């Protein structure tokens, strides 16, 4: 690098040592200063989203430890609150300049709006509660003291017939909190919905169809209401007297044979980069980048207060920005390493999230075991590395857990909990779309459909994709006894969408172009779905057009840096974008840089046991080495029955 090309501020001056490090508070502060100085950010400008600009793969793969010669840039969404105009700016904090600007055409088809600001939730509530029609509707229900009422602002979906396409809108439902500390979700105000123009600052439409009484039951879940906790559970202690087995160097994590870099951003939350598995003396790449960048929560109720609901919790609300600060003993057990994260607030200032990501080890039962007659049994215990974060979006809480196993497997698991979204009905009401889960409280059927983005790199970036199915063989010359079956592998040659089939045991393989295993086959990783129903909304519906990714369990595309979010950049009030559009190009996915997009998640018919707070609902998938290695990589795991532990003389016993 010549002197004239030297960066104004090298990455290390912002606390960054690698191109894939998380965005720092110093970088966000610098980006804001640059935008203010350039006139792009004024008193009326708000910042719905700041994301890191992903560095080019060749730059990352060629990076040398200690080098300070790479650029760090942020992509900043700018919203003018007085006019509703939206721009995006790319800011190099390394060079200290705005590299690019573009207007976001929110006023023309297919429209779209930036993610919601935190301050807009409070503003929408104030606008609704000041509306005389809303006040009259509450009074008609006998509610005159609305000081504790909760006006829940919600993404409105896309319905152009309403005439507000291109406007920054939000819908608000009402829940009545009778007193400070009351559970508002237990008191839904049926049939009352406000459509708010956030730019104009007014309720443009108020619907009041409710004659149903507001439920008045006491439904609480906090200790001060539940009473004394049970005493039958005895303490369960998790200790690692010699410390954890993982090592952390900045964003780099090493655990047993696994190596990866931990990232985090405002939209996707936790991102895992450059995941590799050590085979002998070689770190072999498995995945270049893994995240869950989108999810949709479509509701299956025809009621006026719910038919339009299909929340995109990442693209409309920002999962990462809504991340929790995790607590030892509550969210995580054991010897914990936390990663702090920093996102931007509504004004573009750094907003730290301490302990955003938790990392620890867990015992996971038996790894492998065999007993040979007359010989001592051989058994090894499994252990996994856990990286997780939780985000709270309104009434729901979502946990995202990545598990790494000693045998080379990776599991992704989501945990949905929180409070189910409810409406009101006459007690004893039968509703085919919303079962009664408590007297007068109806909870509509809905889905939580997550989409994982897996930028694969199985032994390098040149990969292909195959689909495998089990095949039964009719009784005849090829199956004289009727017991035989086999399997069939089909190459997927161009980008496509596919669906799981449990009867066929359908799975997908990402294979290496240039590497063979010990039996001469391409090395591979296998995606094993734990798939539920696909999107239940009908073709042609607004939800189906906007959430095309949810219509199939698997999408396979070639890598494109611009294709990062499966529902597009701005799904809020957007007519539809993303995977369903991208695959129409028919690009090749043979011997190239391949991305798998896997959709999964629960379809929820609520039950009384989900009330007033819902036990965790699990969903996810597995990635397993399939011919990636030449033998079981966990043969050298210690036999703890022969090993001292806890720093004392006691030895574990397997009963022999």
C-alpha positions as CSV (number, residue, x, y, z in Angstrom):
1,X,0.0,0.0,0.0
2,X,1.4,3.4,-1.0
3,X,1.3,6.3,1.4
4,X,-1.4,8.1,-0.7
5,X,-3.6,5.0,-0.3
6,X,-3.2,4.6,3.4
7,X,-6.5,4.5,5.3
8,X,-7.5,7.6,7.3
9,X,-8.3,5.3,10.3
10,X,-7.1,1.7,10.2
11,X,-9.5,-0.9,11.5
12,X,-7.4,-1.5,14.6
13,X,-8.1,2.1,15.7
14,X,-11.8,1.0,16.0
15,X,-10.9,-2.1,18.0
16,X,-11.1,-4.4,14.9
17,X,-8.5,-7.0,14.1
18,X,-10.3,-9.1,11.5
19,X,-12.5,-8.3,8.5
20,X,-15.4,-10.4,10.1
21,X,-15.2,-8.8,13.5
22,X,-18.5,-7.4,14.9
23,X,-19.3,-3.8,14.4
24,X,-17.9,-1.7,17.3
25,X,-19.3,1.3,19.1
26,X,-16.4,3.4,17.8
27,X,-17.4,2.5,14.2
28,X,-21.0,3.4,14.7
29,X,-20.0,6.7,16.3
30,X,-17.6,7.4,13.4
31,X,-20.3,6.6,10.8
32,X,-22.8,8.9,12.4
33,X,-20.2,11.7,12.5
34,X,-19.4,11.3,8.8
35,X,-23.1,11.4,7.9
36,X,-23.7,14.5,10.0
37,X,-20.7,16.2,8.4
38,X,-21.8,15.3,4.9
39,X,-25.4,16.6,5.6
40,X,-27.0,13.2,5.2
41,X,-28.1,13.0,8.9
42,X,-30.0,16.0,10.3
43,X,-32.3,16.6,13.3
44,X,-35.3,15.1,11.5
45,X,-33.4,12.0,10.3
46,X,-33.7,8.7,12.0
47,X,-31.7,5.5,11.5
48,X,-33.9,2.4,11.2
49,X,-30.9,0.1,10.5
50,X,-27.1,-0.1,10.4
51,X,-25.5,-3.2,9.1
52,X,-21.9,-4.1,8.3
53,X,-20.9,-4.3,4.7
54,X,-19.9,-7.9,4.2
55,X,-16.2,-8.0,3.1
56,X,-15.4,-9.8,-0.2
57,X,-14.7,-13.5,0.3
58,X,-11.3,-13.3,-1.4
59,X,-10.3,-10.5,1.0
60,X,-11.4,-12.6,4.0
61,X,-9.8,-15.8,2.8
62,X,-6.5,-14.0,2.0
63,X,-6.4,-12.1,5.3
64,X,-3.2,-12.4,7.3
65,X,-3.3,-12.2,11.1
66,X,-2.1,-8.7,12.1
67,X,-2.8,-7.1,8.8
68,X,-4.5,-3.7,9.0
69,X,-5.1,-3.1,5.3
70,X,-8.8,-3.9,4.9
71,X,-11.8,-1.5,4.7
72,X,-14.6,-1.4,7.3
73,X,-17.9,0.0,5.9
74,X,-21.4,0.3,7.3
75,X,-24.7,0.3,5.3
76,X,-27.0,2.9,6.9
77,X,-30.7,3.3,6.3
78,X,-31.8,6.9,6.7
79,X,-35.5,7.9,7.2
80,X,-36.7,11.5,7.0
81,X,-39.5,11.6,9.6
82,X,-41.0,14.8,8.2
83,X,-41.4,13.6,4.7
84,X,-41.1,9.8,4.9
85,X,-38.2,9.8,2.3
86,X,-35.8,7.0,2.7
87,X,-32.1,6.7,1.6
88,X,-29.3,4.2,2.1
89,X,-25.7,5.3,2.5
90,X,-22.6,3.2,2.5
91,X,-20.1,4.8,4.9
92,X,-16.4,3.8,5.0
93,X,-15.3,4.5,8.5
94,X,-11.8,3.5,7.4
95,X,-11.6,6.2,4.7
96,X,-13.9,8.5,6.6
97,X,-16.2,9.1,3.6
98,X,-19.7,8.3,2.3
99,X,-18.9,5.9,-0.6
100,X,-22.4,5.6,-2.0
101,X,-26.0,6.9,-1.6
102,X,-29.2,5.7,-3.1
103,X,-32.9,6.6,-2.7
104,X,-35.2,3.8,-1.7
105,X,-38.3,4.0,-3.9
106,X,-40.9,3.4,-1.2
107,X,-43.5,5.3,-3.2
108,X,-43.5,3.1,-6.3
109,X,-44.3,-0.6,-6.8
110,X,-43.3,-3.0,-5.1
111,X,-43.0,-0.3,-2.4
112,X,-41.5,-1.4,1.0
113,X,-40.6,0.5,4.1
114,X,-37.5,0.4,6.5
115,X,-37.7,-1.5,9.7
116,X,-39.6,0.2,12.6
117,X,-37.9,2.5,15.0
118,X,-38.2,1.9,18.7
119,X,-39.6,5.4,19.1
120,X,-42.3,4.7,16.6
121,X,-43.9,2.2,18.9
122,X,-44.4,4.9,21.6
123,X,-45.4,7.5,19.0
124,X,-48.1,5.2,17.5
125,X,-49.5,4.5,20.9
126,X,-49.7,8.2,21.7
127,X,-51.4,8.9,18.3
128,X,-54.0,6.2,18.9
129,X,-54.7,7.1,22.5
130,X,-55.3,10.7,21.6
131,X,-57.8,9.8,18.9
132,X,-61.3,10.7,20.1
133,X,-62.9,7.7,18.2
134,X,-60.6,5.3,20.1
135,X,-61.4,7.0,23.4
136,X,-65.1,6.6,22.6
137,X,-64.7,3.0,21.6
138,X,-63.0,2.3,24.9
139,X,-65.7,4.2,26.9
140,X,-68.4,2.1,25.1
141,X,-66.7,-0.9,26.6
142,X,-66.9,0.7,30.1
143,X,-63.2,1.6,30.1
144,X,-62.7,5.2,31.0
145,X,-59.3,5.0,32.7
146,X,-57.0,4.1,29.8
147,X,-53.8,5.3,31.4
148,X,-52.5,1.8,31.7
149,X,-53.9,0.4,28.4
150,X,-51.4,-1.1,26.0
151,X,-51.7,0.0,22.3
152,X,-49.7,-2.7,20.5
153,X,-48.2,-1.3,17.2
154,X,-47.9,-4.0,14.6
155,X,-46.6,-4.2,11.0
156,X,-49.7,-3.8,8.8
157,X,-48.9,-6.2,5.9
158,X,-49.4,-5.3,2.3
159,X,-52.9,-4.6,1.1
160,X,-52.9,-2.0,-1.7
161,X,-56.7,-1.8,-1.9
162,X,-56.6,0.1,1.4
163,X,-55.0,3.0,-0.5
164,X,-51.9,3.6,1.6
165,X,-49.2,1.8,-0.4
166,X,-46.1,3.9,-0.2
167,X,-47.0,5.5,3.2
168,X,-45.3,4.6,6.4
169,X,-48.1,2.8,8.2
170,X,-48.6,0.7,11.3
171,X,-51.7,-1.0,12.8
172,X,-52.5,-0.9,16.4
173,X,-54.5,-3.3,18.5
174,X,-55.5,-2.6,22.1
175,X,-55.0,-4.6,25.3
176,X,-56.2,-3.2,28.6
177,X,-53.9,-3.1,31.5
178,X,-56.1,-2.5,34.5
179,X,-53.3,-1.3,36.8
180,X,-49.5,-0.9,36.6
181,X,-48.0,-4.3,36.6
182,X,-51.1,-6.1,35.3
183,X,-50.7,-8.5,32.4
184,X,-52.2,-6.6,29.4
185,X,-52.2,-9.7,27.1
186,X,-54.9,-11.2,29.3
187,X,-57.3,-8.4,28.4
188,X,-57.6,-8.1,24.7
189,X,-60.0,-5.5,23.4
190,X,-61.9,-7.3,20.6
191,X,-62.7,-5.7,17.3
192,X,-60.8,-2.5,17.8
193,X,-58.1,-1.7,15.4
194,X,-56.4,1.6,14.4
195,X,-54.5,2.2,11.1
196,X,-51.9,4.9,11.7
197,X,-50.0,7.0,9.2
198,X,-46.7,7.6,11.1
199,X,-45.5,10.4,8.8
200,X,-48.7,12.3,9.0
201,X,-49.1,11.5,12.7
202,X,-52.8,10.5,12.6
203,X,-55.2,7.6,12.8
204,X,-56.4,7.4,9.2
205,X,-58.9,4.6,9.9
206,X,-60.4,3.2,13.0
207,X,-62.4,0.0,13.0
208,X,-64.7,-0.9,15.9
209,X,-66.6,-4.1,15.5
210,X,-66.4,-5.3,19.0
211,X,-69.3,-6.1,21.2
212,X,-67.4,-8.8,23.1
213,X,-66.6,-7.9,26.7
214,X,-63.0,-7.5,27.6
215,X,-61.9,-10.6,29.6
216,X,-61.3,-9.7,33.2
217,X,-59.6,-12.8,34.5
218,X,-56.4,-12.6,36.5
219,X,-53.7,-14.3,34.5
220,X,-50.2,-13.7,35.8
221,X,-46.9,-15.6,35.6
222,X,-44.5,-13.6,37.8
223,X,-43.4,-14.8,41.2
224,X,-45.2,-12.0,43.0
225,X,-48.5,-13.4,41.7
226,X,-47.8,-17.1,41.3
227,X,-46.9,-17.6,45.0
228,X,-44.1,-19.6,46.6
229,X,-42.1,-21.8,44.3
230,X,-42.0,-25.5,44.7
231,X,-39.4,-27.0,46.9
232,X,-39.2,-30.5,45.5
233,X,-36.5,-29.7,42.8
234,X,-33.1,-30.1,44.2
235,X,-30.1,-28.1,43.1
236,X,-28.3,-29.2,39.9
237,X,-24.8,-27.9,39.7
238,X,-22.7,-27.7,36.6
239,X,-19.0,-27.3,37.3
240,X,-15.8,-27.4,35.2
241,X,-13.0,-27.2,37.8
242,X,-10.3,-26.9,35.1
243,X,-12.2,-24.4,33.1
244,X,-13.9,-24.7,29.7
245,X,-12.4,-26.6,26.8
246,X,-12.9,-23.7,24.4
247,X,-10.5,-20.9,23.6
248,X,-11.5,-17.4,22.5
249,X,-9.3,-14.9,20.7
250,X,-11.4,-11.8,19.8
251,X,-14.1,-13.1,17.6
252,X,-12.3,-16.4,17.0
253,X,-13.5,-19.5,18.8
254,X,-11.7,-22.9,19.0
255,X,-13.3,-25.9,20.6
256,X,-12.0,-29.4,20.1
257,X,-11.9,-29.8,16.3
258,X,-14.1,-26.8,15.6
259,X,-13.0,-23.3,14.7
260,X,-15.3,-20.4,13.8
261,X,-15.7,-16.7,14.1
262,X,-18.7,-15.2,16.0
263,X,-20.5,-12.2,14.5
264,X,-23.6,-10.3,15.4
265,X,-25.7,-7.6,13.6
266,X,-29.0,-5.7,14.1
267,X,-31.1,-7.8,11.7
268,X,-29.8,-11.4,11.8
269,X,-28.6,-11.4,15.3
270,X,-26.0,-14.2,15.8
271,X,-23.8,-14.9,12.7
272,X,-21.2,-17.7,12.5
273,X,-18.4,-17.3,10.1
274,X,-15.7,-19.5,8.6
275,X,-16.8,-22.7,10.4
276,X,-14.1,-25.5,10.0
277,X,-13.5,-28.9,11.4
278,X,-10.0,-30.1,12.1
279,X,-9.1,-33.4,10.5
280,X,-5.6,-34.6,11.6
281,X,-3.4,-31.5,11.1
282,X,-5.8,-29.8,8.7
283,X,-8.6,-27.3,9.4
284,X,-11.2,-28.2,6.7
285,X,-13.9,-25.7,5.8
286,X,-17.5,-26.6,6.2
287,X,-19.6,-23.4,6.1
288,X,-18.4,-19.9,5.2
289,X,-21.3,-18.1,6.9
290,X,-24.4,-19.3,8.8
291,X,-27.3,-17.3,10.2
292,X,-31.1,-17.2,10.5
293,X,-31.8,-13.9,8.6
294,X,-35.6,-14.0,8.5
295,X,-38.7,-15.5,9.9
296,X,-42.4,-14.9,9.2
297,X,-45.3,-15.4,11.6
298,X,-48.5,-15.7,9.5
299,X,-51.9,-16.0,11.3
300,X,-54.7,-18.2,10.0
301,X,-57.6,-16.2,11.4
302,X,-60.2,-14.3,9.3
303,X,-61.0,-11.9,12.1
304,X,-60.6,-8.2,11.2
305,X,-58.0,-7.8,13.9
306,X,-55.8,-10.7,12.7
307,X,-56.3,-11.6,9.0
308,X,-53.5,-9.2,7.9
309,X,-50.9,-10.5,10.3
310,X,-47.8,-11.9,8.8
311,X,-44.9,-10.5,10.9
312,X,-41.4,-10.6,9.5
313,X,-39.6,-10.4,12.8
314,X,-36.2,-9.8,11.3
315,X,-37.1,-7.7,8.2
316,X,-39.7,-5.6,9.9
317,X,-38.5,-5.4,13.6
318,X,-34.8,-6.5,13.6
319,X,-34.1,-9.6,15.6
320,X,-30.6,-8.5,16.6
321,X,-31.7,-5.0,17.8
322,X,-34.3,-6.7,20.0
323,X,-31.7,-9.1,21.6
324,X,-31.7,-9.8,25.3
325,X,-28.8,-9.3,27.7
326,X,-28.4,-12.9,28.9
327,X,-28.0,-13.8,32.6
328,X,-26.0,-16.6,34.2
329,X,-28.2,-19.2,35.9
330,X,-31.3,-18.1,33.9
331,X,-30.5,-18.2,30.2
332,X,-27.2,-20.1,30.4
333,X,-25.8,-22.7,32.8
334,X,-22.2,-23.7,33.4
335,X,-18.9,-22.0,32.7
336,X,-20.0,-19.2,30.3
337,X,-18.3,-16.9,27.9
338,X,-20.4,-14.0,26.8
339,X,-20.0,-11.9,23.6
340,X,-21.2,-8.3,23.9
341,X,-22.8,-6.8,20.8
342,X,-23.4,-3.2,19.7
343,X,-26.2,-2.0,17.4
344,X,-27.4,1.5,16.5
345,X,-30.3,3.2,18.2
346,X,-32.9,5.3,16.3
347,X,-30.6,8.3,16.1
348,X,-27.6,6.3,14.8
349,X,-25.8,6.2,18.1
350,X,-24.2,3.0,19.5
351,X,-26.5,0.9,21.6
352,X,-24.6,-1.7,23.5
353,X,-26.2,-5.1,24.2
354,X,-24.1,-6.7,27.0
355,X,-24.0,-10.5,27.0
356,X,-25.9,-10.7,23.8
357,X,-24.4,-14.1,22.9
358,X,-23.8,-16.9,25.4
359,X,-21.3,-19.7,24.8
360,X,-20.8,-22.8,26.9
361,X,-20.4,-26.6,26.9
362,X,-23.1,-29.1,27.7
363,X,-23.0,-32.9,28.4
364,X,-25.2,-34.6,25.8
365,X,-25.5,-38.2,26.9
366,X,-23.9,-41.1,25.0
367,X,-21.6,-40.3,22.1
368,X,-20.9,-44.0,21.2
369,X,-20.9,-47.2,23.1
370,X,-20.3,-50.9,22.5
371,X,-20.2,-54.0,24.8
372,X,-18.3,-57.0,23.5
373,X,-18.9,-60.3,25.3
374,X,-16.2,-61.0,27.8
375,X,-14.6,-57.6,27.4
376,X,-14.9,-54.3,29.2
377,X,-17.6,-52.1,27.7
378,X,-16.5,-49.1,25.8
379,X,-18.5,-45.9,26.2
380,X,-17.8,-42.3,25.5
381,X,-19.9,-39.4,26.5
382,X,-21.0,-36.7,24.1
383,X,-20.5,-33.1,24.6
384,X,-21.5,-30.1,22.6
385,X,-20.5,-26.4,22.3
386,X,-23.5,-24.1,22.5
387,X,-23.8,-20.6,21.0
388,X,-27.1,-18.8,21.6
389,X,-29.0,-15.6,21.8
390,X,-32.6,-14.6,22.6
391,X,-34.7,-11.9,21.0
392,X,-38.0,-10.5,22.3
393,X,-40.3,-9.1,19.7
394,X,-43.6,-7.9,21.3
395,X,-45.3,-10.8,22.9
396,X,-43.0,-13.6,21.7
397,X,-39.5,-14.6,22.7
398,X,-37.2,-16.5,20.4
399,X,-34.0,-18.4,21.2
400,X,-31.5,-19.3,18.5
401,X,-29.2,-22.1,19.5
402,X,-26.3,-23.5,17.4
403,X,-24.8,-26.8,18.7
404,X,-21.5,-28.2,17.6
405,X,-20.8,-31.9,18.4
406,X,-17.6,-33.9,18.8
407,X,-18.6,-36.2,15.8
408,X,-18.6,-33.3,13.3
409,X,-22.3,-32.6,13.4
410,X,-24.0,-29.2,13.6
411,X,-27.5,-28.7,14.9
412,X,-29.6,-25.5,14.7
413,X,-32.5,-25.2,17.1
414,X,-35.0,-22.4,17.7
415,X,-36.9,-22.0,20.9
416,X,-40.2,-20.1,20.7
417,X,-41.7,-19.0,24.0
418,X,-43.3,-15.9,25.5
419,X,-47.0,-15.1,25.4
420,X,-49.4,-16.3,22.6
421,X,-51.2,-13.5,20.8
422,X,-54.8,-13.5,21.8
423,X,-58.2,-12.1,21.1
424,X,-61.5,-12.1,23.0
425,X,-64.7,-14.1,22.6
426,X,-67.8,-15.1,24.5
427,X,-66.8,-17.9,26.9
428,X,-67.5,-21.3,25.4
429,X,-67.0,-19.9,21.9
430,X,-66.2,-22.4,19.2
431,X,-63.9,-20.8,16.6
432,X,-62.3,-22.9,13.8
433,X,-59.4,-20.4,13.6
434,X,-58.8,-19.6,17.2
435,X,-59.3,-22.1,20.0
436,X,-60.4,-20.9,23.4
437,X,-57.4,-21.4,25.8
438,X,-58.9,-19.7,28.8
439,X,-62.4,-18.4,29.5
440,X,-63.2,-15.8,26.9
441,X,-59.6,-15.8,25.6
442,X,-59.1,-17.0,22.0
443,X,-55.6,-17.7,20.5
444,X,-55.5,-17.8,16.7
445,X,-53.7,-20.6,14.8
446,X,-50.4,-19.4,13.4
447,X,-47.0,-20.5,12.2
448,X,-43.4,-19.5,13.0
449,X,-41.4,-20.1,9.9
450,X,-37.7,-19.5,10.2
451,X,-35.3,-19.4,7.3
452,X,-31.6,-20.3,7.8
453,X,-29.1,-19.1,5.3
454,X,-26.2,-21.5,4.9
455,X,-23.4,-20.2,2.7
456,X,-21.7,-23.6,2.3
457,X,-18.0,-24.2,1.8
458,X,-17.4,-27.9,2.0
459,X,-13.7,-28.3,1.5
460,X,-13.7,-25.0,-0.4
461,X,-16.1,-22.8,-2.2
462,X,-16.6,-25.1,-5.3
463,X,-19.6,-27.2,-4.3
464,X,-22.6,-29.0,-5.8
465,X,-26.0,-30.0,-4.4
466,X,-27.7,-33.5,-4.5
467,X,-31.0,-34.7,-3.3
468,X,-31.3,-38.2,-1.7
469,X,-34.4,-40.3,-1.4
470,X,-35.1,-43.8,-0.2
471,X,-36.5,-46.1,-2.8
472,X,-38.5,-49.3,-2.3
473,X,-38.1,-52.1,-4.8
474,X,-41.1,-54.1,-6.0
475,X,-41.0,-57.9,-5.4
476,X,-39.5,-59.5,-8.4
477,X,-36.1,-60.4,-9.8
478,X,-34.4,-57.4,-8.1
479,X,-36.1,-58.1,-4.8
480,X,-37.1,-61.8,-4.6
481,X,-37.8,-61.8,-0.9
482,X,-39.4,-58.4,-0.7
483,X,-37.0,-57.0,1.9
484,X,-34.8,-54.9,-0.3
485,X,-34.7,-51.2,-0.6
486,X,-32.1,-48.7,-1.8
487,X,-31.5,-45.0,-2.2
488,X,-31.3,-42.5,-5.1
489,X,-29.2,-39.4,-5.4
490,X,-30.2,-36.8,-7.9
491,X,-28.0,-33.8,-8.7
492,X,-29.7,-30.4,-8.5
493,X,-28.1,-28.7,-11.5
494,X,-29.8,-25.2,-11.3
495,X,-31.2,-23.1,-8.6
496,X,-34.4,-24.6,-7.3
497,X,-36.9,-25.0,-4.5
498,X,-37.5,-28.4,-2.9
499,X,-39.7,-29.9,-0.2
500,X,-39.1,-32.4,2.6
501,X,-40.7,-35.8,2.4
502,X,-40.5,-37.9,5.6
503,X,-41.8,-41.0,3.8
504,X,-38.9,-40.8,1.3
505,X,-36.4,-39.8,4.0
506,X,-35.5,-36.9,1.7
507,X,-32.2,-35.2,2.5
508,X,-29.8,-32.9,0.7
509,X,-26.1,-33.0,0.3
510,X,-23.5,-30.4,-0.4
511,X,-20.6,-32.0,-2.1
512,X,-17.0,-30.9,-2.8
513,X,-15.9,-30.5,-6.3
514,X,-12.3,-31.1,-5.8
515,X,-11.9,-33.5,-2.8
516,X,-12.5,-37.2,-2.5
517,X,-12.8,-39.3,0.7
518,X,-11.2,-42.7,1.5
519,X,-13.7,-44.6,-0.7
520,X,-13.3,-42.2,-3.7
521,X,-16.5,-40.2,-3.3
522,X,-16.8,-36.4,-3.1
523,X,-16.6,-35.2,0.5
524,X,-20.0,-33.9,1.7
525,X,-22.2,-32.6,4.4
526,X,-25.8,-33.6,4.7
527,X,-28.7,-31.4,5.6
528,X,-31.3,-33.4,7.5
529,X,-34.6,-31.5,7.9
530,X,-36.9,-31.7,10.8
531,X,-39.5,-30.0,8.7
532,X,-43.1,-29.1,9.6
533,X,-45.8,-27.8,7.4
534,X,-45.0,-25.2,4.8
535,X,-46.7,-21.8,4.6
536,X,-50.4,-22.5,5.1
537,X,-51.6,-19.2,3.5
538,X,-53.0,-19.9,0.0
539,X,-51.2,-19.1,-3.2
540,X,-52.1,-15.6,-4.3
541,X,-52.6,-14.3,-0.8
542,X,-50.6,-11.3,0.4
543,X,-48.7,-13.5,2.9
544,X,-47.7,-16.0,0.2
545,X,-46.5,-13.3,-2.2
546,X,-44.4,-11.7,0.5
547,X,-43.0,-14.8,2.2
548,X,-42.2,-16.9,-0.9
549,X,-39.3,-18.5,1.1
550,X,-41.8,-20.1,3.4
551,X,-43.5,-22.0,0.6
552,X,-40.7,-24.6,0.4
553,X,-38.4,-26.3,2.8
554,X,-35.2,-25.9,0.8
555,X,-33.9,-23.4,-1.7
556,X,-30.5,-23.7,-3.4
557,X,-28.9,-20.8,-5.1
558,X,-25.5,-19.7,-6.2
559,X,-23.8,-17.2,-3.9
560,X,-24.7,-13.5,-4.7
561,X,-23.6,-10.9,-2.2
562,X,-26.8,-8.9,-2.8
563,X,-29.0,-11.9,-1.9
564,X,-28.8,-11.8,1.9
565,X,-32.4,-11.7,3.2
566,X,-34.8,-14.3,1.9
567,X,-37.8,-11.9,1.9
568,X,-35.8,-9.0,0.5
569,X,-34.3,-5.9,2.0
570,X,-37.5,-4.2,3.1
571,X,-40.4,-6.7,3.5
572,X,-42.3,-4.1,5.6
573,X,-45.3,-3.1,3.4
574,X,-43.6,-4.7,0.4
575,X,-45.5,-6.5,-2.4
576,X,-43.1,-9.3,-2.4
577,X,-39.4,-10.0,-3.1
578,X,-36.6,-12.5,-2.3
579,X,-36.1,-16.1,-3.0
580,X,-39.1,-16.7,-5.1
581,X,-37.9,-14.0,-7.5
582,X,-34.2,-14.8,-7.4
583,X,-34.6,-18.5,-8.5
584,X,-36.4,-17.5,-11.7
585,X,-33.0,-16.7,-13.2
586,X,-32.3,-20.5,-13.3
587,X,-28.6,-20.1,-12.5
588,X,-26.3,-23.1,-12.2
589,X,-25.5,-24.5,-8.8
590,X,-22.9,-27.1,-10.0
591,X,-19.3,-26.7,-9.1
592,X,-19.8,-23.3,-7.7
593,X,-20.3,-21.2,-4.5
594,X,-23.6,-22.6,-3.2
595,X,-26.0,-21.2,-0.6
596,X,-28.7,-23.3,1.0
597,X,-31.8,-21.6,2.4
598,X,-33.7,-23.9,4.8
599,X,-37.2,-23.1,6.1
600,X,-38.5,-24.8,9.3
601,X,-40.6,-24.1,12.3
602,X,-43.7,-25.0,14.3
603,X,-47.4,-24.6,13.2
604,X,-49.1,-23.6,16.4
605,X,-52.6,-24.6,17.4
606,X,-52.6,-23.0,20.9
607,X,-53.6,-25.0,23.9
608,X,-54.6,-24.1,27.5
609,X,-51.1,-25.2,28.6
610,X,-49.6,-22.4,26.6
611,X,-51.3,-19.8,28.8
612,X,-50.5,-17.4,30.4
613,X,-46.9,-18.0,29.3
614,X,-45.9,-20.6,26.8
615,X,-43.4,-23.4,27.4
616,X,-40.7,-23.6,24.8
617,X,-41.6,-25.0,21.4
618,X,-38.5,-26.5,19.6
619,X,-37.7,-26.7,15.9
620,X,-34.6,-27.0,13.8
621,X,-32.4,-29.1,11.6
622,X,-29.1,-31.0,11.4
623,X,-26.0,-30.8,9.3
624,X,-23.9,-34.0,9.5
625,X,-20.7,-35.0,7.8
626,X,-21.4,-37.7,5.2
627,X,-18.2,-38.9,3.7
628,X,-16.5,-35.7,4.8
629,X,-14.3,-37.8,7.1
630,X,-12.9,-41.3,6.6
631,X,-13.9,-42.6,10.0
632,X,-15.5,-41.7,13.3
633,X,-13.7,-38.5,14.4
634,X,-14.5,-39.1,18.1
635,X,-12.5,-42.3,18.7
636,X,-10.0,-40.4,20.8
637,X,-12.6,-38.9,23.2
638,X,-11.5,-39.7,26.8
639,X,-13.1,-42.6,28.6
640,X,-14.2,-40.7,31.7
641,X,-14.8,-43.9,33.6
642,X,-11.0,-44.2,33.8
643,X,-10.3,-40.5,34.2
644,X,-10.1,-38.5,37.4
645,X,-12.4,-35.5,37.6
646,X,-13.5,-32.6,39.9
647,X,-9.8,-32.2,40.9
648,X,-10.1,-35.1,43.5
649,X,-9.5,-38.8,43.7
650,X,-13.0,-40.0,42.9
651,X,-13.4,-41.9,39.6
652,X,-16.5,-42.1,37.6
653,X,-18.0,-45.6,37.4
654,X,-19.9,-47.2,34.6
655,X,-20.9,-50.1,36.8
656,X,-18.3,-52.6,35.8
